[in-house]
Amino acid sequence: MLKKILSNVGYLAIMLALGFTIYYYVLSPNAALKNSAADYSKLSTQALFASKLPNPDGINQDLSQYKGKIIVLNFWATWCPPCREEMPELSELYTEYKNKNVVVLGLAVDELALVKEFSVATPVSYPLFAAENDGMVLGNDLGNDKGVLPYTVIINQQGVVVDTYFGRINKTLLEAAIRPLLAP
């Protein structure tokens, strides 16, 4: 009887260890979303600043107008639930930091009509652009080699990528990323 109990306890311990391993190393719920494998020195913002993308009203905007600012560049889509979930926090961040040379830009990997419809139904405080398929190319150029949405890139005042994040981000994480970039 004791042997059977010890055997069951052993199986339970193995199952718990396996569950913990899968939870911690595969699902990584508490791991940072930071793209730790990225070599940011190889990423170029040249294509981004050369882009002219339409805002939700269909007016083409030259993205070079944001040179010299700290940019929180968020790639998203109207059909992406985590993208929509992070938008209120991105709006808060933009509102709080826009007078500190920080801009949040939302590049939708989506059609202009869908972005316009979304922006009417769900207004945000920061500029949105419809990048359609070009958005995935720009994202890839900026380190999104997984094709994940949402994907967020932090660009410093010199136009250099300093951080990238796969998946849903939050205001606290972004504030920690931009705080060192702010002028004293």
N, C-alpha and C positions, 0 to 999 in steps of 0.2 A: 504494500500500500504506500509506504514511504517513498519507494522507488518511483511509483506512478506520479505522486505529487511532485517530487523533484523534477521528473521528466516534464510534467506540465508547466512548472515554473520556469524551467529552462527554455521551453518553447515560447512561453510568454515573453521572457527576456529577449530572446532572439527576435521575435515579432516587434517588440517595442524598439529595439535597436535598429532594425530594418526600417520601421516606420519613421523614426527620428532621422535616420540617414536620408531617406527619400525626401522628407519634409524639409530638412535643412539644406541639403546639397542640390536637390533637383528643383523643388518648388521655391526655395529661398524667399519666404515671405518677408523676412526682416532684412534681407540683403539690400544694399544700396542699388539703385537703378543705374548707377554710374557705369558707363562703358569703360571698365577698367583695362580692357585689352587695347584700347585705342592709342595710336601714336598720333597725337594732335598735330605734330609738326608736318605731317604728310597731308593734312586736310587744307584745302584752299577755299577761301570765300570769294574768289574771283568770279566764278559763275553766278553766285548769288547776287553780288553787287552789279553785275552786268545785266541782270534780269529786269524785265518790265512785265509786271503781272497786273491783271485787273482786280480792282477792289470789288465788293459785292454789287456796286452800281455799274460795273463794266468799264470803269475808267482806268486805263493803264497807268500804273505807278512805277516810277523808276526806283528800284530798291537801293540804288547808290545814295539816295537822300538820307539813309540811315548810317552812313559811314561816320565814324567818330563817336558813335554812341555805344553803350553796352547793350547788346542785343540778346534777348531771350527769344529764340526762334523756335516756334512750335509747329511741327508738321502734324496735321490732323485730317479727319474726314467727317462728313456729316453722318455717316453710317456707323461710326466708331464710338460705342458707349464710353470707354475710358477717356476718349478725347473730349467728349461733351462734359463728363464729370469734372475734369480739371479746369474747365474754362472759367468758372466763378473765381477760383483762386488766381488764375492768370490775370483776370480783370482787376482783382484787388491789388496784385503786385504792380501792375501797370499804373493804376491810379496812385498808389503810394510812392512810386519811384520815378514817375515821368519827369518830375522837376529835378531829378538827380542824374540826368543824362542816360536814363535807362528806358528802353523801348521793348515792348513785347510785340512780336509779329506772329500772326497765325497764317501759315501757308497750308491751304486746304488741297489735299490730293483728291480733288473732286471737281465736278463741272460747275461752271459759273452760276447757272440757274439754281442748282442745289445750294450753293453757298449763299446766294441772295435770299432764297426762301428761308434758309436756316437763320441768317442774320436778322431777318425781320421777326421771326418767331422767338429767337433767343439772342437778344442784343448783348454784345460784349463791349468793353471800354477800349480795347486795343484794336489796331488795324488788322483786318483780315484780307487775304488775297486768295484767288482761285488759281492754283498752279496746275491743276489737272495732272496729266502724266508727267509733265516736267517736274512736278513736285517730288516724285520718287527719284528722278535723276539728280536733282539738287540735294535731296536727302542723302543719297548714296555718296555724292561728292563730299558731303559733310559728315561721313562716318556711319550712316545707317546701312551697313552692309547686310543687315538681316531683313530689311524691308518692313520694319515694325512701325505701327502707329499706336499711340502717339510716339513721337520722337522729338526730343528737345535738345537744342544746341545753344551753348552760351558763347558769345563772341565778345571779345574785349574792344576797347576804343580803337585799338590799332588794327582791327579787322582780323584778329587771330582767334581761332577756336580754342577755348580753354577748358570746356567741359561738354560732355554729351550724355544724354540719358535715354534709355530705352523704356517705353511704357509710361504709365501714369505717374506724373510728378505732383508735388504739392508746393505750396507757397514757402513753407519752412525750408525745404530742400533748396529751392531757388534763391531764397534770401541768403542762405549760407554760401551759395556759389557766387553771387554777385557782390556781396559785402566786401570781399577783399579787392574788388575791382574799382570800388568807389573812391574818388579822390578824397584825401583826408581833410 
